[in-house]
Amino acid sequence: QNLKTMLSLHCNERLTAKAKMELKTTSFETDGPTATITLSRPKRRNAWTGRMHTELRHLLQQADSEPEIRTVIITGANDDFCVGADSQALEGHLEKGGYNSGTGSDISNPGYGIAPEFDQNFAFMFGLNVTTIAAVNGPAAGVGLVLACYCDLRFASKHAKLTTAHGPLGLPAEFGLSWLLPRLIGLTRANDLLISSRVITAEETNGWGLFNEITEVSELLPRVKSYASELASRVSPSSQRMTKLQVYLDQHRDVGSSVADSEDLLRAAMLDPDYQEGVQAFTERRAPKWKHD
């Protein structure tokens, strides 16, 4: 199945969002082409639970099903991003004698069906129509760091503390982070963080390639929203979707396949209204006026 066919499925057969869910651990708001998902368990420092996992996937599916939404920002309530698995949930695993995700069989599957490699927890984010941006406003530990790393772009408060967290708990690296982190920051740095589970600040990662920008916490969300707004105004909806999917599919295939599919996409894109509008805007020296699919 080539990229052109996958994009056709991706754009024309979007998953339909399920009935509205009561949100207990997250909040969701939209502002034009940008949606913001906030992890919200402030009394537990936004610690991860099966309920939060279920709500996050539901909200991502909801956003992914709306052509008007181009970018989803994921952040945390108050001064925390996500401090990792809830300690009560960890104790529950001991009581039950093994791992229990805390999610049901009816959990939403946004991004599934695009490529087999993406049909797993968190990897499904690679198959989303929308671009995801992590706004790491505070501690991101364990699964919290995993979530941030699977976002397409990452911005952070310079004082945000980061840790893979699994080592002291006697656990392996979670949710494919051992595959992803070396690709983001290189094998040597990734091995340090994965094997040691030491705590570092976002400021210490400056120059590593982990974050697109590192700012003061007061500047973080306004900066991320400004970035998302600029994306929506400058980049066509079809180009934003195509390029994201190309990037992640190309992580799993050879360069020849990448070139061949990019040429197929190029021919198809030149027949798309986005291309026509982009060229006209360029020649007329004005801002483009993109239409929703």
C-alpha positions in Angstrom: 0.0 0.0 0.0 1.7 3.2 -1.2 1.6 6.6 0.5 -0.8 8.0 -2.0 -3.4 5.3 -1.2 -2.8 5.7 2.6 -3.3 9.5 2.3 -6.6 8.9 0.5 -7.8 6.7 3.3 -6.3 9.1 5.8 -8.1 12.1 4.5 -11.4 10.7 3.2 -12.3 8.0 5.6 -11.6 9.6 9.0 -12.7 7.8 12.0 -16.0 9.1 13.4 -15.7 10.5 16.9 -17.7 8.5 19.5 -20.5 10.0 21.6 -19.4 12.9 23.8 -17.5 11.6 26.9 -17.7 13.0 30.3 -14.2 14.4 31.0 -12.9 13.8 34.5 -9.1 14.0 34.0 -8.7 16.2 31.0 -10.2 19.4 29.4 -10.6 20.3 25.8 -11.0 23.6 24.0 -10.8 24.9 20.5 -9.7 28.2 19.0 -10.2 28.1 15.3 -7.7 25.6 13.8 -6.1 24.9 17.1 -7.3 22.6 19.9 -5.8 22.3 23.4 -6.0 19.2 25.5 -5.1 19.8 29.1 -4.2 16.9 31.4 -6.1 17.9 34.5 -5.7 16.0 37.8 -4.1 18.8 39.7 -4.4 17.2 43.2 -2.4 14.2 41.8 0.0 16.4 39.7 -1.7 15.1 36.5 -0.6 11.6 37.2 -1.5 9.1 34.5 -4.4 6.7 34.9 -6.4 4.4 32.6 -9.2 7.0 32.6 -6.8 9.8 31.5 -5.5 7.5 28.7 -9.1 6.8 27.6 -10.0 10.4 27.6 -6.9 11.5 25.7 -7.5 9.0 22.9 -11.1 10.1 22.7 -10.2 13.7 22.5 -7.5 13.1 19.9 -10.0 11.1 17.8 -12.5 14.0 18.1 -9.9 16.5 17.0 -8.7 14.3 14.2 -12.2 13.9 12.8 -12.7 17.7 12.5 -11.3 19.1 9.2 -11.2 22.6 10.8 -8.7 21.5 13.4 -5.1 21.5 12.2 -3.0 21.4 15.4 -3.6 19.9 18.9 -1.6 21.3 21.8 -1.2 18.9 24.8 -0.3 20.5 28.1 -0.9 20.0 31.9 -2.9 21.9 34.5 -1.2 24.2 36.9 2.6 23.7 37.2 2.8 20.0 36.1 2.7 18.3 32.7 2.4 14.7 33.9 4.4 13.1 36.7 3.9 9.6 35.3 1.8 6.7 36.5 -0.4 7.3 39.5 1.1 5.7 42.6 -2.2 4.3 43.5 -2.4 2.6 40.1 1.1 1.2 40.6 0.0 -0.3 43.9 -3.1 -1.7 42.2 -0.8 -3.6 39.8 0.8 -5.3 42.8 -2.6 -6.2 44.3 -3.8 -7.6 41.0 -0.7 -9.6 40.5 0.2 -8.0 37.1 -0.1 -5.1 34.7 -3.6 -3.7 34.1 -3.9 -0.8 31.7 -7.1 0.4 33.3 -8.7 0.9 29.8 -11.6 -0.8 28.3 -12.1 -2.6 25.0 -14.2 0.3 23.7 -11.2 2.7 23.9 -10.9 5.1 20.8 -8.3 4.2 18.2 -7.3 7.5 16.5 -4.6 7.2 13.9 -5.1 3.4 13.5 -5.4 1.8 10.1 -2.8 4.0 8.4 0.2 1.7 8.8 0.6 -1.5 10.9 3.6 0.0 12.7 1.4 2.8 14.1 -1.4 0.6 15.5 0.0 0.6 19.1 -0.3 2.7 22.2 1.2 6.2 21.5 2.6 5.1 18.1 -0.9 5.8 16.8 -0.1 9.5 17.2 2.1 9.2 14.1 -1.0 8.3 12.1 -3.1 11.3 13.1 -4.2 14.0 10.6 -3.5 16.7 13.1 -0.1 18.0 14.2 0.5 17.5 17.9 2.6 19.9 20.0 3.6 19.1 23.6 3.7 22.2 25.8 5.7 20.8 28.7 5.0 23.3 31.5 6.3 21.2 34.4 7.5 17.7 35.4 7.2 15.0 32.7 8.1 11.6 34.1 7.6 8.1 32.8 4.5 8.0 30.6 4.4 11.8 30.8 7.7 12.0 29.0 6.6 9.3 26.6 3.5 11.4 25.6 5.7 14.4 25.1 8.2 12.5 22.9 5.4 11.1 20.7 4.2 14.6 19.9 5.4 16.0 16.5 6.8 19.1 18.2 7.8 19.9 21.7 8.2 23.1 23.6 9.1 23.3 27.3 9.5 25.4 30.3 13.2 25.6 31.1 12.7 24.4 34.7 10.5 21.4 33.7 12.0 18.2 35.3 12.3 15.2 33.0 12.9 11.5 33.8 12.2 8.2 32.2 11.4 7.0 35.7 11.2 3.2 35.1 14.5 2.1 36.5 13.9 2.6 40.2 10.6 0.8 39.8 12.2 -2.3 38.3 10.5 -1.8 35.0 11.6 -1.7 31.3 11.5 1.4 29.1 7.8 2.1 28.4 5.8 2.3 25.2 8.6 2.2 22.7 10.6 5.0 24.2 13.7 2.8 23.7 13.0 3.1 19.9 12.0 6.8 19.9 14.4 8.6 22.2 17.6 7.6 20.4 16.0 8.9 17.2 15.3 12.2 18.9 18.5 12.9 20.8 21.0 10.2 19.7 22.0 6.9 21.2 24.6 8.1 23.7 22.3 10.7 25.4 19.3 8.3 25.1 21.2 5.5 26.8 22.1 7.8 29.7 18.4 8.8 30.3 17.0 5.3 29.7 19.5 3.3 31.7 20.0 5.7 34.6 16.4 7.2 34.9 18.1 10.2 36.3 16.3 13.5 36.6 17.3 16.5 34.4 15.7 19.8 33.5 14.6 20.8 30.1 17.2 23.6 30.2 19.9 20.9 30.4 18.7 19.5 27.1 19.3 22.7 25.2 21.0 21.8 21.9 20.0 18.1 22.1 17.1 18.3 19.7 14.6 17.1 22.2 12.7 20.4 22.3 12.0 22.9 19.5 12.1 25.8 22.0 12.8 26.1 25.7 11.2 29.2 27.4 10.1 30.7 30.7 6.9 29.0 31.8 4.9 32.2 31.5 5.9 32.4 27.8 5.3 28.8 27.0 1.6 28.5 26.1 1.4 31.8 24.3 4.5 30.8 22.2 3.0 27.4 21.3 -0.3 28.9 20.3 1.5 31.5 18.2 3.4 28.7 16.4 0.2 26.8 15.8 -1.5 29.9 14.4 1.4 30.6 12.1 1.2 27.0 10.8 -2.5 27.4 10.0 -1.9 30.6 8.1 1.2 29.8 6.1 1.0 26.0 5.5 -1.8 24.4 3.5 -3.9 21.8 5.3 -3.1 19.1 2.7 0.7 19.8 2.9 0.6 19.7 6.7 -1.0 16.3 6.7 1.1 14.9 3.8 4.4 16.0 5.2 3.7 14.6 8.7 2.8 11.2 7.3 5.8 11.1 5.0 8.1 11.8 7.9 6.9 8.9 10.0 6.5 6.4 7.2 10.0 7.2 6.0 11.3 6.1 9.5 10.3 2.6 8.5 11.4 2.3 4.8 14.1 2.8 2.3 15.0 6.0 0.5 13.8 4.8 -2.9 10.3 4.2 -1.7 10.3 7.6 -0.1 11.3 9.3 -3.4 8.8 7.3 -5.5 5.9 8.1 -3.2 6.9 11.8 -2.9 6.7 12.0 -6.7 3.2 10.4 -6.7 2.1 12.9 -4.1 3.6 15.8 -6.0 1.6 14.9 -9.1 -1.6 14.6 -7.1 -1.0 17.8 -5.1 -0.7 19.9 -8.2 -4.3 19.1 -8.9 -5.4 20.1 -5.4 -7.1 23.5 -4.7 -4.4 24.1 -2.0 -1.7 24.2 -4.7 -3.7 26.6 -6.9 -4.4 28.9 -3.9 -0.7 28.7 -2.8 0.6 29.7 -6.2 -1.9 32.5 -6.6 -1.1 33.9 -3.1 2.6 33.7 -3.9 2.3 35.5 -7.2 -0.1 38.1 -5.8 2.0 38.6 -2.7 -0.8 38.1 -0.3 -1.6 35.7 2.5 -3.2 32.4 1.4 -6.8 31.7 2.1 -7.1 28.0 2.7 -10.3 26.1 2.5 -11.2 23.3 4.9 -11.6 19.8 3.3 
